[in-house]
Amino acid sequence: MIDLGSFSSLQLDAIKEVGNIGTGNAATALSKLLSCMINMDVPKVELVSIYELAEHYGDPGREVAAVFVRSLGGFGCSLIFVQNEEDAQLMVDLLLKQQFGDYLPDNLPQEMRDSALTEVGNIILSSFLNAINLLIGTQHQISVPAVAHDMLSSILDVVASIFGQMGEMALMINTQLRVEGAGLANISGSIILVPDPDALEMLLRKLKVM
């Protein structure tokens, strides 16, 4: 397994470009899901130790919503989509209005809102992963997504303790999504990708930078 400090600038640039391509594909899929234009800021892409994720975020005590999936294909990895709770619920409202229109009830059951959040997260992560697999010529099977609501520090502790058994480095992508015509402020989100052992080496070989 290669060490974080051993990556060359060329390899890091290649990994960051993968993150950019995956995020762009995810934004396109989200636009189709919500039936509205999604503009995306240029994402900030970093490769970091999974045990240092907390240092790359803000207040560890803030409430967040996270959707988790596993990829079991040629590029084995774990993926998490994390949003501030407020942003996540705004995204849920946009999706539910596609189904209910102006008749969206005020007090929907939490199970229904979580189902919508899971759908949004699954579309974003699946589309992100599809772009990677198309780029490097591999196939994948994605697990049933899971959703969690908790403090950011607790979510990142779970990421480190569970997914750290599968890989020690994480590709972290932060971006803002602007939903045109929705009268909403920017909606932020972060994708965290934790490759399985040897998956990063395989990715670099496929990209011809190793």
Residue, then its C-alpha position, 0 to 999 in steps of 0.5 A: m500500500i502506498d503512503l500518503g507522503s509518497f504521491s508525486s504532484l502528477q499523481l495528486d493532480a490525476i486523483k484530483e481530476v478524477g474527483n472533479i469529473g466524478t463531481g461534475n457527473a453527480a451534479t448532472a444527475l442531480s439536475k435531472l433528478l430535481s428537474c432544475m438547473i444545478n450550477m456547481d462551484v469548482p470542487k476542492v479536492e484533497l487526499v488525506s489520511i482517514y484519521e485526519l478528516a476532522e481537521h478538514y471540516g468546521d465545527p465538529g459539533r454541528e448536526v449533519a446528515a450522511v448517506f453511506v454506500r459501498s462499491l463492490g466492483g473493480f474499484g472497491c471503495s466506500l463513499i459518503f455524502v455529507q451535508n449540514e442538516e439544514d442543507a440536506q433538508l432543503m435538498v429533500d424538500l426540492l425532491l419531494k416537491q417533484q412528487f407532491g407539487d404545491y401540495l407538499p404536506d408540512n409534517l411528513p413522517q421522518e421515514m419519508r424524508d429519510s427515504a428521499l434523502t437516501e435517494v438523493g445521496n444514492i444518485i449523487l454517489s452512484s453517479f460519482l462512482n459511474a464516472i470513475n468506472l467509465l474513466i478507468g474501464t471497471q464495473h461496480q455493484i453498489s450496496v443499499p444506501a444507509v442514512a444517518h443524522d448525528m454530530l459531524s464528529s460522530i459521523l467522522d468517528v464512524v468513518a474512521s473506525i469502520f471504513g478505516q479497516m478497508g483503506e487508510m486514505a480518503l479522497m475528500i471533495n467539497t463543493q457548493l451546488r446552486v439550484e437555479g430558479a428555486g429561490l434558495a441559497n447555495i447548498s453545500g455538500s461533501i463527498i468522501l471516498v475511501p478506496d480499498p487497499d490497492a484500489l488507489e494503486m490500480l486507479l493510478r495505473k489505469l490513469k498511467v501515472m504509476 
